[in-house]
């Protein structure tokens, strides 16, 4: 395939650059404009604009990579990008893999670090067809902020899958004494996995494992859908742990005063993933090839959803609603995490 000639982009304003070697931000000059390299007059070292980021060491202009990854984050099939931009499919998939690892890194560093005031959390699983068989993708969302908390992929729908998911949900919680409502479907593994994940370890200095102290005020509810002959019949709402009064109070704080026990918000999020991940669409020919690629797509789309997509119901991105940042990130800003670009000046 003939490679399309892309024009080069000019170097950025040096005032937006920080030296990755010494942290100098004031005395930065342009060393070579065509290759977008800068020089720090404090330590005397030179560095590339993309040093330490996903965009480093690529043979395409960075705006082309940003464009391709933006299209992938909004559901454009790889075949369409290959045909439209004349970029080799293996190159696009390599970029997607790097972006997926970047999205996972952003989630681990900014979301799952005990900074989110969890109120109502909803979790659900999606059945995904791959070329190697069926796998399951579990996701969780904070209802009030619409923040996607984490996702996990496993060949089996079992306790280990939901435990991996809920461990990261617990890592995101700011206060362990705050009342939390966990709303899930009828999968029997959820209650035990929630109790096992939402706990605090108490070290006594004695031999053996530390004592596990369950978080107080954790409410667990299940919305069980009864289906007969593939037709929806009714929803049974169960209280597994807690009190009905506390459950309705948390629902009123995170949804509306007239809200009921449901998993509607996580199902809407899963619908967003289905719209943006061709492999999740029903009756599709774009089956996921590997679990690694499925995870890369999930983390990249989830990170763009959290930091770059404005939600109409809250008039902000989920990360802004959760006080993780004070502005809407661009995709380039998301990819620049860890580099010399002052992309994260708005992180709180």
N, C-alpha and C positions, 0 to 999 in steps of 0.2 A: 504494500500500500504506500502510495506517495505521501510524504509528510507535508502537511500544509504549513506554509511560511507565515509565522505570526510576527507582527511588529513588536519591537522591544518597548517596554514601558520605562519612563524616566525615573530617576532616583527620587526618593521621598525627601521631604524637608528634614534637614538634619536636626531640627529642634524636636522632632518626634522620636528620636533615637536615643537609646541609653547604651553605654558601653557594656557588653556582656562580660568583660574581663575585670574591670574595676568599679563598675557602677556609675561612672561619670555621666552626667546628663547635660552639662552646660557647654563644655568645650568639645563638641563633636563637629568634625568637618567632613566634606565629601572627598574621598580618596580617589575613586574612579567611578564616574557617573554612568558609563556604559554598562559596567558590570555591577552597579549598585553596591559599591563598597565604601565604607566609611573609616575614618581614622580618629582615634581618641587622642586629643592633645594632652591628656592627663598622664596616661601610661604609654602613649606612643604606638599602641598596637592597632592594626587594621582588622576589620571584620566585615562580613557580608550582612546585608539587610535581613536575610532569612536564616542566619546562623542559629542553630539549635531548635529550628521549627520544622514542621512538616514540609515546608516549601524549600528546604535546603537541599542542594545537590541535584535539582531536577533540570532537565534539558529543555524545558519549556518556560516561557515567561510565567511569572507567578499568577498573573491575572487569568491566564488560561486554566491553570490548575484550580483556582478559586471558582471560575465559571463552571467547570466540569463538576466539582464537588457540590456546588450549589444546585445544579440540575439533579444530581443524584439524591440530594437531601429532600427534593420535592417530587420524587417519583419518576424522573425521566429514565427510561430503560437504557442500559449500557449500549445496546445495539443502535439506538437512536443517536447517542452521543458519538459513537464510532462513525456512523454514516454522515452525521452533520458536520463534525469538526475534523474528521479524518485523523483521529488519534487512535493508535493501536489499542485493541481490546485489553491486552495484557498490561499496557501502561495505565489504562483507566482503572483496572482492578487493583493494580499496585497502589495507585493513589487512594483508592477506596480503603484498602487495608491500613494505610498510614492514617487516614482520616478517622477510621474506626478506633484505632489505638489512641489517637488524640482525644476523641470524644470520651472514651473510657477514662483517660487520664484527667480530663476536666471534671467529670462526674466524681471521681475519687477525691480530687483536690479541693473542689468547691462545694459540692453537694453533700457528700457522705463524710462530713467532718464535724458533725454536731452543731450545725448552724441553722437548721430549719426548725421552726416552731410547728411541729406536727399537731394537727387537730383531728381530722378524719382522713384515714388512709384506706384506699381501696386497692385490691390486688386481684389479678385474674391471669388466666393462661390462654395461649393461642396455639392451636394445632397447626403445624406447618409441614407441608409436603416438600421433601427434598429428593434429589436424585438417588440418595442412599436410603431413603425410607422416611418415616414420620418422626419429627422431633417436636418438642414443646417449648414455647417461649413464654416465660412468666414476667409480668411487669407490675409496677406499683406506682401510684400517683397520690400526691397530697391534694385533697379536694379543694381547699380554700385558695391555694395559690396556683393550682393546675400544674404543679411542678412534677415532672417525671423523675422519680427517685432512683430507680435502678431496673435492670432487666437481667434475666438469666435464661440460658438455653440448655436443654438436656434431652437426650434420647427418650427418657422416661418421665412420665408425669407422676412424681412421687414426693415423699417428704424431703428428700435431699434437694430437689429443685426449689421448692418454696422456702426451705431453710436458707439456701444461698441468697435468695431474694430478700428475705426478711432480715438477715444479718446486716445487709447494707441499709435497709430501712432503719434499723436500730442505730446504725452509725450516723445517720443523718439527723437524728433527734437532738434538739438543743437541751431540753429539760426532761429528765427521766421521771420527775414527779408530776409532770403536766398530764391531765387527762387526755387519753388517746383513744379514738374509736377506730377499730380495725374492721372494715366491712369487706367480706369475701363471699365467694359463691359456696356451693354445697360440697366442695371437695373436702373429704374427711381429714386430710393431712394438715389443714390449716390451723385448727385450734392448738394442737400440740406444738407445731412449729412456731407459732406466735409466742406461746409461753416460753419456749426454749430460747428464742432469739431476744425477746424483750426482758432482759435481766441485767443486773449489775453484779460483778464479781467482788466478793469481800475477802480480802487477804488477811488471815489471822496470824501468820507466821508459823503455823503448825504444818506438819507433813500432810501431804495429800492435796487434792484439788481445792481451789478456793470455793467458798460457799456461794451459791447462786441465789441472789435476792431478786425475786420477780418485781417488775415495776408496778407500783400501785396505780390504781385508777385506770387500768387498761380494760376497755370494753371491747368485747368480741361479738359480732353479729354475723349471721349468714343469710343471704338471699338465695333460696333454693328454688330453681325453676323446675316445675313438673311438666314433662313433655310426654305426649302419647301419640304414637304413630307419626312422629316428626311434626306434631302440631302443639303449639304452646297452650297450656291449660291454665296454670295459675302459678303464683309466686308465694312460697312459704317463707316467712320472716322469722328467724330463730334468734333468741338471745342466748349465747353460749356462756358469756361471762360478763358480769356487771349488773347494772340496774337499768330499767327502762327509762327512768327519769334522767339519768346521766346520759344515756344514749340519745334521747330526744334533745337534750340541751346541746350536745356536741353537733348534732345534725343541724339544729337551728343556727349555730355559730358558723358552720362551714358551708351550708347550703341555704335553705330558707326555713322559715318557721313552720311551713306546712310540708316540709320534706319528709320522706319515708326512708326506711332502710332499703338500699339499692346498691347496685354496682354500675350505675349508668355512666359515671365519669370515667372509670377505667375502661369501660366498653367503648366510649367515644374516643379515648386515647388509642385503643387498639384499632379503631376504625381509621384513625389518622395514620397509624403505622401501616395498615393495609393499603391505604391510598398512596403512600410514599415508598413502600417496599413491594415491587412487582411480585416477589416470591410469595407474599402473603395473600395476594388476591385469589379469590375462589375461581376455579376452572381456568387457571392460567397455564401458559406454556413456559413461563419464566420461573421454573423451579429453582430453589436454592441449591447450589452445587455442593457446598460444604457448610459445616457448622461454623467454621471460622469466618466465612464470608457473611453468613447470616448475622453473627455477632457484630461484625464490623458495620454492617448496614444499620443494625439496631442502635448501636452506640452513637454512630455519626448522626443519624436522623434524630435520636433523642436529644443529643447535645444542641443541635440546631433548633429543635423545638423549644428547648429550655431557654436558650440565650439569644436567639435571633428571630424568633417568631412572636409577633404581638397577638395575644389572645383577645378576641373581640369582647368577651364577657368581662374581662378585668382591665382592658385598655392598657395592657403592658405585657411584657414577656413574663413567663412563670418565674424566671430568676429575679426579675425586678420585684415581683409581688412577694417573693420570699426574702427580700432584702439581701440578696447575694451580689447584686450590682445595681448601679443607678442609671443605666442607660441601655438601649438596645444595641447589642453587638452586631457587627457585620460578620460575614463568614470568614473574611480575611482576618479579622480580629480574633476570632475563635481559633483559627489555625496558627496565629502568631503567639499563642501562649508559650512562654518559655524562651522567647527570643528577645532581641534588642529593641523591637518596636514597643513604644509605650502604649500598648493596646489595652492594658488592664488597669488604667488609672482610675476607672470607675468601680472597681471591685471594693466592696465594703469590708 
